[in-house]
Amino acid sequence: MTYRAEAFSGYFRRSLAALQARGADSPDGIGLVDALISAPIDSARIESAVTDALRPAREEAARVGDPSAGGPAVARGLRRVRQCLMMALAERDIRGLAPLEEVCTAMTAFATAVTREAMRQAAAELSAQFGRPLDGSGQPQDLLAVAMGKGGADELNVSSDLDLVFIFREAGETEGLPDADGGTRRRLPSAEFMHRLARRTIQLLADPTQDGFVFRVDTRLRPNGDSGPLVASLPMLEDYFYSQGREWERFAWLKGRVIADSGMAGDGARARDERMLESIVTPFVYRRYLDFRAFDALRELHELIRAEVRRRSVRNSGSIDVKLGRGGIREIEFTAQLFQVVRGGRDPGLRDRRTLATLASLSERGILAEADARALAEAYVLLRRTEHAIQFREDAQTHRLPADPQERALVAQMLGLSPEAFEPALDRARAEVQRVFDDLLRAPEAEPMDETAAAAAAAVSENVGRRIEALREAPRYRGAREETRAAIETLLARAGTQGCEERALLRLIDLIEAVLGRPAYIALLAQYPQAQSRVLKLLGRAKWAADYLTRHPILLDELLDGQLLEVTDYAAWEKGVREALAAATLNGQPDVERRMDVAREAHHAQVFRLLVQDLEGLHSVERVSDHLSELADRVLQVAIDECWPLVRQRHRERPRFAAIAYGRLGGKELGYASDLDLVFIHQDEDERAPEAYSMLSQRLATWLSARTAAGQLFEIDLRLRPNGNAGLLVSSLGAFQTYQRESAWVWEHQALSRARFAAGDTEIGAAFEAERRAILARPREPAALRDEVVAMRRKMHEGHPNRTALFDLKHDAGGMVDIEFVVQYLVLAHSHRHPELLDNAGNIALLRRAGAAGLIDAGLAERVAHAYRQFRELQHTVRLNDASFARVPPETVGAMRQDVRALWSAVLEAR
């Protein structure tokens, strides 16, 4: 075979000569290179090559009964396979046969295989002397090799170091082995055994021999770096993260992944240890709340790297460092990792270790502009391929593109480009990376803090001035870090110069006081002036919005979302919530409390997004209710799916259970703070069903209504179930049917007109809807029905007295309840002859249908439908400003109120 790599790589030429001298029949000779070149190189082919290369060593060790006898042959075999792999990847890359992903995943797969084989060789040698290492409970334990950086992310480059951290379970000692006299040989502390095991593993991988090395191994990312022990137990790692872990280490551990174990503890041990490791690492890397202090940490880390690059550049004038230099690979990785560290605690979908996958996720979520994400991804591919070409030249651990034009021309040719095309492409890529990265990390400009600006906020009113002084005197303000206090003063000055109303400034101070214990939120507002502008706009418009944001400051992050004003795809929203719930585990088991918080945070965020859209005038009140109702339906479905596995008495995989919505949710007229009126139904003949579904109902009600650290989802009202508070929490479908047909009061049939299936088993939902329609369509004596409806309306009116001169939009005569009662009467009285009234279509649509059917005057029906919409709009506006009652001056609704009273009289007072 003619190799194109010969023309470009001195390493390839030297290796080719060595392989040819080894002989054509060698299992790790030129035949292996040619075989690897012939097809895409994946993990299976690499595993096969490593197994074949180590077979002689294993056979020799087995023959003599001494694991250490195979050590030299293992070291030799691993090095020779590496040589063959490097040659094959170089040739495939230069021919344009291997995309970047193939090169990176092949090197990572090789690192995984050789680390495992080296560890197991070392473990066999040491176990033959001391027995297996045990934990504190006397159980065998393994040493785990955690690959950091590119090795953990499946992105290893061709001449990379392998960054490893060695972890074991806990302190103990080796089991020992019998000696010739029948006694037990000296035992070692397990930590000492693991230390020796790690040292021997590194030796097998990194010590240079006549065959070269396998990987240079770097262990400086372990706790306390070079000054710490080579291996760490899980308790030690947890203590280190808690007491000493630094911000930059969160970025390092973000990509950490176990790639190998020593194979001493048996099946299942690794999975258990990995779960324990994950439970320690995840809360260290990913905080439950958005952590915008990570911006400052990354600025500091990047400045250290830039300083080192500047020092090196003095010695390498004119060269370009494609990894660490400006606009290089590291800046792309930092961009992805920054958003992962800041947001990954709330969004598990951002925890992918791979850079390109993360950039795609950031673009999908609108966190990073699509054009910027695409530019970074294209630059990443070009820069990584350039890095590989440089390294293929001499197998040198370098990332510098030489200044020499001839050398650069050769690198361009390796990439299949002309020098005339390569240089501008590289310049454009680096400029784009630098632009995006600098925009991301640009520190907020200090606000002008002259006397006028500083006093602007306080000058709005005496109330604002007093509140600001009280804030500054508060112990939490005085105890805050200097940068936090400075950020607060910046926020106040910025707000004062924007001409805000008093109420917006007072609510801003409320918000600042609420988040003083979480300086990340102060940092967010200081970092993004546009976020503060949106906050002030919200605070000034609606007190309910201000209170909601103050209760849930985690929602501040939503203000940075480029898709904030776009309509939500609720199927995608639910999918994201389920992914986040699945990721909320503790020691490999569902973390129920965290999952409840996850659901609350996701629901609050979506309500807040809808609120912002609402205040921007993007939705009618009906559309707002439609969104809130669909959101509630999906939360109910998620909650059922979460609660059923918690029921010990469950007797089937999927529950035959449904949640039926009544009231505002049933009519899809939900408001921001509405309760959920629910009835639970099952259809299951199993004798265990009543107990199981009763427990599910209890758990579901608690899951939805309990207040946790993240707040509450909904207040739940279950009093509309058969027999009210005296009835069972859940009824069988048959019992529900019997009750509705034989025992239900008229008002319960009125309520049924606004009921619908919301979540759970769809077959039960269909059966419920059929029964609902059958009951509503039963013929009724109009006069008796009218008397019942009027009596119930009178009772409701007495229960909501209004002693003010204002008109209560909901409860006063001529208001919303009158309209709803009229519609319910029309449904119950006439749907047996007019089935179009059976649909749960909402009051406005049903009024129009009744008018079209001639049951009421069509013109009056249209005017009352308009009044109902206007009443809802007014109620919505008043409630957003946190009024206890939805009341307005009567003259503002006089004509509409008269229309409602006229309809009431025509329908319910006629004889």
Secondary structure as UniProt FT lines:
FT   HELIX           4..7
FT   HELIX           10..22
FT   TURN            24..25
FT   TURN            27..28
FT   HELIX           30..37
FT   HELIX           43..64
FT   HELIX           67..70
FT   HELIX           71..94
FT   TURN            95..96
FT   HELIX           100..130
FT   STRAND          133..134
FT   TURN            136..137
FT   STRAND          143..147
FT   HELIX           149..151
FT   TURN            152..154
FT   TURN            158..159
FT   STRAND          161..168
FT   STRAND          173..174
FT   TURN            180..181
FT   HELIX           190..206
FT   TURN            210..211
FT   STRAND          216..218
FT   TURN            220..221
FT   TURN            223..224
FT   HELIX           225..227
FT   STRAND          231..233
FT   HELIX           234..243
FT   HELIX           247..254
FT   STRAND          257..261
FT   TURN            267..268
FT   HELIX           269..285
FT   TURN            292..293
FT   HELIX           294..315
FT   TURN            317..318
FT   STRAND          320..321
FT   TURN            322..324
FT   TURN            326..327
FT   HELIX           329..343
FT   TURN            344..346
FT   HELIX           348..350
FT   HELIX           355..364
FT   TURN            365..366
FT   HELIX           370..394
FT   STRAND          400..401
FT   HELIX           405..414
FT   TURN            415..416
FT   HELIX           419..441
FT   HELIX           451..456
FT   HELIX           458..460
FT   HELIX           462..473
FT   HELIX           475..478
FT   HELIX           482..496
FT   TURN            497..499
FT   HELIX           502..515
FT   TURN            516..517
FT   HELIX           519..527
FT   HELIX           529..541
FT   HELIX           543..551
FT   HELIX           553..560
FT   TURN            562..565
FT   HELIX           570..583
FT   STRAND          585..586
FT   TURN            587..588
FT   STRAND          589..590
FT   HELIX           592..615
FT   TURN            616..617
FT   HELIX           621..643
FT   HELIX           644..646
FT   TURN            648..649
FT   STRAND          657..662
FT   HELIX           663..666
FT   TURN            667..668
FT   TURN            672..673
FT   STRAND          676..682
FT   TURN            687..688
FT   HELIX           689..705
FT   TURN            709..710
FT   STRAND          716..717
FT   TURN            719..720
FT   TURN            722..723
FT   HELIX           724..726
FT   STRAND          730..732
FT   HELIX           733..742
FT   HELIX           746..752
FT   TURN            753..754
FT   STRAND          756..760
FT   HELIX           762..776
FT   HELIX           782..798
FT   STRAND          807..808
FT   TURN            809..811
FT   TURN            813..814
FT   HELIX           816..830
FT   TURN            831..833
FT   HELIX           835..838
FT   HELIX           843..852
FT   TURN            853..854
FT   HELIX           858..880
FT   TURN            881..882
FT   STRAND          887..888
FT   HELIX           890..893
FT   HELIX           894..908
//
